Amino acid sequence: MQDSWDVSDKLNVTFGLRFDKVSTSRPIPENPGRNGQTFEEIFGTPNTNTLDGADLIAPRVSFKYEIGEDKLATLSGGVGLFMGRSPWVWVSNAYSNTGVNNTDIFSPPSGNNRADGGGLQGYLANDFDPENPVLFVPQSELGSGRSTIALLAPDFELPAIWKANLNYERRLSSESSWTAYGEALLTKGKTQIYTSNLNLREIGATPDGRTRFAGSLRTASNGNSEFYNDVYQLNNASEGESTNLTLGMRRSPKDSWDADFSYTYADSKDISNQGSSTAWSNFAGNPIFNQKTLELGTSAYETKHRVLARFGYDLELRKNWNTHFDLVYIGKSGQNFSLLFDNDLFYVPMDTSDPIIDMENTDPAELAAMFEFLDSVGAPRGTTVARNSLKTQWRHRIDLNITQRVPMGDRFEGQLYLNFLNLGNLISSGGGIVDEVPFQTLAVASGTISEDGSQIAYSYRGARGTSIRTGTYAQLSRWRIQTGFKPRF
């Protein structure tokens, strides 16, 4: 609900209140646990938590104030609570990964050979009944299979974020077509979302100071419970914030042309980008220094600097056949990315004399190649490279948009449009090129920790031709032309 109040002829205030409530009657199948223990006894929570009954009360208020008798300046703003990113695809993981409708077998028995009719091919050919598929596996039939589980944390809440903005605009004079403006937009997380793994088993510390875990959960003995593979939990946290500041000048249409120029600075931090649809990829794709901790870092979605320049021009070669041209330039900071060591944030040794390096078991040529690569991407030495702290080259794009009015009688008209996207690449094959780092991570190296836990033998992945992948973002680097027609009534 919403209401507006004209406090005076210069000040207007708007109040609003939104209420969201989730209701579901569909339960999540309960995982029965293993070896005489329930799932809740093993992990401290059942896997049957749902969003049923979760709600959000979101108040908002905004204002607009016209300054001075000439009303050339306007101050406006607002603050309120808003629903965050839609969580439904992540919630659905809890329904599809219960451990009672599938199981994982990482070390199949002998005979898992296509020629012998084993493995998936053999199962589909010899045992699978499409008329009577197995939907639920009784605990007694799980055998050596180990399940991957996804669940919601107890009392999981709808994602929500506080937003506040303040905007100031001023026309340069009563006769001027130019307006200067500035805006500040701030956000603060109330209930953000991140994914954790409840089955990680701690065994000590690594030489670079992070918590050390037993290893891949494909090996049963590495988990807190040997009867489960990964156990992913969707959680809430309040960490996360952003600041966006914009300054600009715009010219309203006059004498057949208009324009807009602006610069935006952004600083955005979160604990997880939750950029995927599955629990596994959201957990594995969130680079941090210490697993099982909340680490606030630069957001994958942050664009630190953005410059916009737009020039518009109107032309009427024939009466009522108006043609409008818009030439738009957007320049912005490159893509944020992280460096990884065995899927965690990378500690960059100072040099070959760094005591963390196990030189006896590290190939000197690979180490030299690793340092050369790290220097090429600007990674600082002697420290852990912070999440999303590195950037690709600036991105530059020019678009040309043409719209043509087409009269079609007294009541109707049409609009024909022709858009040249990434015009720079159309003019020159070297223009408009966008660099990318796939998934915004570079897996630089893996390593083996020495028996006494004091050193790491590095293995540079780039030297083996894998994981170090940077290149051209083909879709964004290509020029495109699109055209169409819109009827207007």
KEGU-672618 format. One record per residue (C-alpha): x, y, z. Coordinates in steps of 0.2 Angstrom, whole numbers, plus 5000, padded with zeros to 4 digits. Example, Ala and Ser with C-alpha at 12.3 -4.5 7.8 and 13.67 -1.06 7.14 Angstrom:
residues 2
<<5062,4978,5039>> <<5068,4995,5036>> 
This chain:
residues 489
<<5000,5000,5000>> <<5006,5018,4997>> <<5000,5036,5000>> <<5007,5053,4995>> <<5006,5069,5005>> <<5009,5086,4998>> <<5016,5095,5013>> <<5018,5111,5004>> <<5018,5117,4986>> <<5037,5113,4986>> <<5038,5097,4996>> <<5029,5080,4993>> <<5032,5065,5003>> <<5027,5047,4999>> <<5025,5033,5011>> <<5023,5014,5007>> <<5023,4997,5015>> <<5025,4980,5006>> <<5021,4964,5014>> <<5027,4947,5006>> <<5023,4930,5014>> <<5028,4913,5007>> <<5017,4898,5009>> <<5020,4880,5003>> <<5012,4864,5007>> <<5025,4853,4998>> <<5037,4845,5011>> <<5055,4840,5007>> <<5058,4822,5008>> <<5067,4818,5025>> <<5084,4810,5024>> <<5084,4796,5036>> <<5102,4797,5041>> <<5114,4783,5042>> <<5122,4770,5053>> <<5109,4772,5067>> <<5109,4791,5067>> <<5097,4803,5060>> <<5102,4817,5048>> <<5099,4830,5062>> <<5110,4821,5074>> <<5124,4820,5062>> <<5123,4838,5056>> <<5113,4848,5069>> <<5098,4852,5058>> <<5086,4842,5047>> <<5086,4843,5028>> <<5067,4847,5028>> <<5068,4865,5032>> <<5057,4875,5020>> <<5052,4893,5017>> <<5034,4890,5022>> <<5029,4905,5033>> <<5043,4916,5029>> <<5038,4934,5027>> <<5045,4951,5024>> <<5038,4968,5030>> <<5046,4982,5019>> <<5043,5000,5023>> <<5048,5014,5011>> <<5048,5033,5012>> <<5053,5046,4998>> <<5052,5064,4996>> <<5054,5078,4983>> <<5058,5096,4987>> <<5059,5110,4974>> <<5071,5123,4980>> <<5069,5142,4978>> <<5056,5152,4971>> <<5062,5149,4953>> <<5061,5130,4957>> <<5077,5128,4946>> <<5084,5115,4959>> <<5076,5099,4966>> <<5082,5088,4980>> <<5074,5071,4981>> <<5078,5055,4990>> <<5071,5040,4999>> <<5075,5025,5010>> <<5067,5008,5012>> <<5068,4989,5013>> <<5067,4979,4997>> <<5066,4961,4993>> <<5083,4955,4987>> <<5087,4943,4973>> <<5074,4929,4970>> <<5080,4914,4980>> <<5068,4901,4972>> <<5081,4892,4961>> <<5092,4890,4976>> <<5078,4884,4987>> <<5073,4871,4974>> <<5090,4862,4977>> <<5084,4856,4994>> <<5070,4847,4985>> <<5081,4839,4972>> <<5096,4834,4983>> <<5088,4825,4998>> <<5099,4809,4997>> <<5083,4798,4995>> <<5080,4801,4977>> <<5098,4799,4971>> <<5115,4793,4977>> <<5133,4795,4972>> <<5145,4781,4969>> <<5163,4787,4965>> <<5172,4770,4966>> <<5161,4758,4956>> <<5164,4739,4958>> <<5173,4730,4945>> <<5164,4727,4929>> <<5161,4746,4927>> <<5166,4744,4909>> <<5155,4748,4894>> <<5161,4732,4885>> <<5156,4722,4900>> <<5139,4731,4901>> <<5143,4740,4917>> <<5142,4758,4923>> <<5128,4769,4917>> <<5126,4762,4900>> <<5125,4744,4907>> <<5112,4750,4920>> <<5101,4759,4907>> <<5102,4744,4895>> <<5100,4730,4908>> <<5091,4736,4924>> <<5082,4752,4921>> <<5063,4751,4919>> <<5055,4766,4911>> <<5038,4760,4916>> <<5043,4759,4934>> <<5058,4771,4938>> <<5065,4771,4956>> <<5060,4788,4963>> <<5065,4784,4981>> <<5079,4773,4988>> <<5077,4765,5005>> <<5091,4767,5017>> <<5094,4748,5017>> <<5097,4749,4998>> <<5110,4763,4999>> <<5124,4752,5001>> <<5141,4760,4997>> <<5133,4775,4989>> <<5135,4792,4997>> <<5123,4806,4994>> <<5125,4825,4990>> <<5113,4835,5001>> <<5106,4853,4999>> <<5096,4860,5013>> <<5090,4877,5020>> <<5097,4883,5036>> <<5084,4883,5051>> <<5073,4899,5050>> <<5080,4904,5033>> <<5073,4921,5029>> <<5069,4930,5012>> <<5083,4940,5005>> <<5081,4958,5009>> <<5092,4974,5007>> <<5091,4992,5013>> <<5092,5005,5000>> <<5094,5024,5002>> <<5097,5037,4989>> <<5099,5056,4988>> <<5098,5066,4971>> <<5101,5084,4968>> <<5097,5092,4951>> <<5099,5110,4945>> <<5095,5119,4929>> <<5109,5132,4925>> <<5096,5146,4922>> <<5078,5148,4918>> <<5083,5149,4899>> <<5096,5136,4899>> <<5093,5118,4893>> <<5107,5111,4903>> <<5104,5103,4920>> <<5118,5097,4932>> <<5114,5082,4943>> <<5122,5072,4956>> <<5116,5056,4965>> <<5121,5045,4979>> <<5114,5027,4981>> <<5118,5016,4996>> <<5113,4999,5000>> <<5116,4988,5016>> <<5112,4970,5017>> <<5099,4964,5029>> <<5097,4946,5025>> <<5109,4941,5011>> <<5112,4923,5005>> <<5128,4912,5004>> <<5131,4893,5003>> <<5141,4883,5015>> <<5147,4865,5016>> <<5143,4856,5033>> <<5153,4840,5029>> <<5170,4849,5028>> <<5182,4841,5041>> <<5196,4852,5048>> <<5213,4845,5051>> <<5224,4859,5055>> <<5231,4874,5046>> <<5240,4877,5030>> <<5258,4885,5028>> <<5250,4902,5022>> <<5238,4903,5038>> <<5221,4896,5032>> <<5211,4882,5039>> <<5216,4865,5032>> <<5203,4852,5028>> <<5205,4833,5025>> <<5203,4834,5006>> <<5190,4830,4993>> <<5174,4823,4999>> <<5174,4810,4985>> <<5185,4800,4998>> <<5173,4795,5012>> <<5185,4797,5026>> <<5188,4815,5022>> <<5171,4821,5028>> <<5163,4824,5045>> <<5152,4810,5041>> <<5159,4796,5030>> <<5141,4792,5024>> <<5138,4808,5015>> <<5147,4817,5001>> <<5145,4836,5000>> <<5131,4844,5012>> <<5127,4861,5006>> <<5117,4873,5017>> <<5109,4889,5011>> <<5111,4902,5024>> <<5107,4921,5028>> <<5120,4934,5033>> <<5119,4953,5035>> <<5136,4957,5027>> <<5136,4966,5011>> <<5135,4984,5006>> <<5137,4996,4991>> <<5140,5014,4987>> <<5137,5022,4970>> <<5140,5040,4967>> <<5136,5049,4950>> <<5139,5066,4943>> <<5133,5072,4927>> <<5126,5085,4915>> <<5112,5083,4903>> <<5104,5094,4889>> <<5085,5093,4886>> <<5080,5093,4867>> <<5082,5110,4860>> <<5087,5116,4842>> <<5086,5098,4837>> <<5099,5091,4848>> <<5101,5084,4866>> <<5115,5076,4876>> <<5120,5067,4892>> <<5137,5065,4901>> <<5140,5057,4917>> <<5153,5048,4928>> <<5149,5034,4941>> <<5160,5028,4955>> <<5155,5012,4963>> <<5161,5002,4979>> <<5152,4986,4981>> <<5156,4972,4994>> <<5148,4955,4997>> <<5151,4938,5005>> <<5146,4928,4990>> <<5140,4932,4972>> <<5128,4917,4971>> <<5130,4917,4953>> <<5124,4900,4948>> <<5108,4890,4950>> <<5115,4875,4959>> <<5122,4873,4977>> <<5138,4865,4971>> <<5143,4879,4959>> <<5138,4893,4971>> <<5149,4885,4985>> <<5164,4881,4973>> <<5163,4897,4963>> <<5165,4908,4978>> <<5183,4911,4981>> <<5188,4915,4999>> <<5204,4913,5010>> <<5196,4902,5024>> <<5182,4890,5021>> <<5168,4890,5034>> <<5171,4909,5037>> <<5161,4924,5031>> <<5173,4935,5021>> <<5167,4952,5015>> <<5176,4956,4998>> <<5174,4966,4982>> <<5158,4960,4973>> <<5160,4951,4956>> <<5146,4963,4950>> <<5155,4979,4955>> <<5160,4991,4941>> <<5172,5003,4949>> <<5171,5017,4936>> <<5159,5020,4922>> <<5158,5035,4909>> <<5143,5039,4899>> <<5142,5051,4884>> <<5127,5052,4873>> <<5123,5064,4859>> <<5106,5065,4851>> <<5100,5073,4835>> <<5083,5076,4827>> <<5081,5077,4808>> <<5065,5080,4798>> <<5068,5078,4780>> <<5049,5076,4776>> <<5035,5083,4786>> <<5030,5072,4801>> <<5044,5059,4796>> <<5055,5063,4811>> <<5072,5054,4812>> <<5081,5053,4828>> <<5100,5048,4830>> <<5108,5043,4846>> <<5126,5041,4847>> <<5131,5033,4864>> <<5148,5029,4871>> <<5150,5019,4887>> <<5167,5016,4895>> <<5169,5006,4911>> <<5182,4997,4922>> <<5186,4979,4916>> <<5179,4963,4924>> <<5184,4959,4942>> <<5193,4942,4944>> <<5202,4932,4957>> <<5217,4921,4958>> <<5215,4903,4965>> <<5226,4890,4973>> <<5216,4873,4974>> <<5200,4883,4972>> <<5204,4895,4987>> <<5211,4913,4986>> <<5229,4913,4980>> <<5244,4917,4992>> <<5258,4924,4981>> <<5275,4920,4988>> <<5287,4935,4989>> <<5300,4926,4977>> <<5309,4909,4976>> <<5317,4912,4994>> <<5300,4913,5002>> <<5300,4900,5016>> <<5283,4894,5011>> <<5290,4886,4995>> <<5295,4868,4996>> <<5309,4870,4983>> <<5315,4852,4984>> <<5298,4847,4976>> <<5294,4862,4965>> <<5300,4863,4947>> <<5311,4879,4946>> <<5305,4881,4928>> <<5287,4880,4933>> <<5290,4892,4947>> <<5298,4905,4936>> <<5283,4903,4924>> <<5271,4906,4938>> <<5279,4922,4944>> <<5280,4928,4927>> <<5261,4926,4925>> <<5257,4933,4942>> <<5267,4949,4937>> <<5258,4950,4921>> <<5241,4951,4929>> <<5247,4963,4943>> <<5246,4952,4957>> <<5255,4959,4973>> <<5269,4947,4980>> <<5270,4942,4998>> <<5251,4942,5002>> <<5235,4934,4998>> <<5227,4942,4982>> <<5210,4948,4988>> <<5194,4942,4980>> <<5190,4951,4964>> <<5204,4963,4967>> <<5211,4961,4949>> <<5203,4968,4934>> <<5204,4966,4915>> <<5207,4980,4903>> <<5194,4995,4902>> <<5179,4991,4891>> <<5174,5003,4877>> <<5158,5003,4867>> <<5150,5014,4855>> <<5132,5012,4849>> <<5122,5021,4835>> <<5103,5020,4837>> <<5092,5027,4823>> <<5073,5028,4824>> <<5062,5034,4810>> <<5044,5039,4813>> <<5032,5032,4800>> <<5015,5041,4799>> <<5000,5029,4796>> <<4985,5040,4797>> <<4977,5050,4810>> <<4977,5037,4824>> <<4991,5026,4820>> <<5010,5028,4817>> <<5025,5017,4816>> <<5042,5017,4822>> <<5056,5009,4812>> <<5072,5007,4821>> <<5090,5002,4816>> <<5103,4999,4829>> <<5122,4997,4827>> <<5129,4989,4842>> <<5148,4990,4846>> <<5150,5001,4831>> <<5169,5002,4835>> <<5171,4983,4830>> <<5161,4986,4814>> <<5173,5000,4809>> <<5189,4990,4814>> <<5191,4972,4819>> <<5202,4978,4833>> <<5189,4990,4841>> <<5177,4986,4854>> <<5186,4971,4860>> <<5181,4965,4878>> <<5193,4954,4888>> <<5186,4941,4899>> <<5191,4929,4913>> <<5179,4914,4912>> <<5169,4913,4928>> <<5180,4927,4935>> <<5193,4915,4942>> <<5210,4910,4936>> <<5216,4893,4944>> <<5234,4897,4945>> <<5242,4883,4954>> <<5239,4867,4965>> <<5250,4861,4978>> <<5256,4848,4990>> <<5258,4852,5008>> <<5274,4844,5016>> <<5273,4831,5030>> <<5277,4844,5044>> <<5264,4856,5036>> <<5276,4870,5035>> <<5279,4871,5016>> <<5270,4869,4999>> <<5276,4861,4983>> <<5269,4872,4969>> <<5262,4865,4953>> <<5259,4879,4940>> <<5243,4875,4930>> <<5247,4886,4916>> <<5263,4877,4913>> <<5252,4861,4909>> <<5241,4872,4898>> <<5225,4871,4909>> <<5215,4883,4919>> <<5224,4899,4915>> <<5212,4905,4902>> <<5210,4923,4897>> <<5204,4930,4881>> <<5190,4939,4871>> <<5172,4939,4877>> <<5166,4934,4859>> <<5148,4939,4862>> <<5151,4956,4869>> <<5166,4959,4857>> <<5156,4956,4841>> <<5147,4970,4831>> <<5128,4968,4828>> <<5115,4976,4818>> <<5097,4974,4823>> <<5081,4982,4815>> <<5063,4981,4818>> <<5046,4990,4817>> <<5034,4995,4831>> <<5016,5000,4828>> <<5010,5014,4840>> <<4992,5018,4843>> 
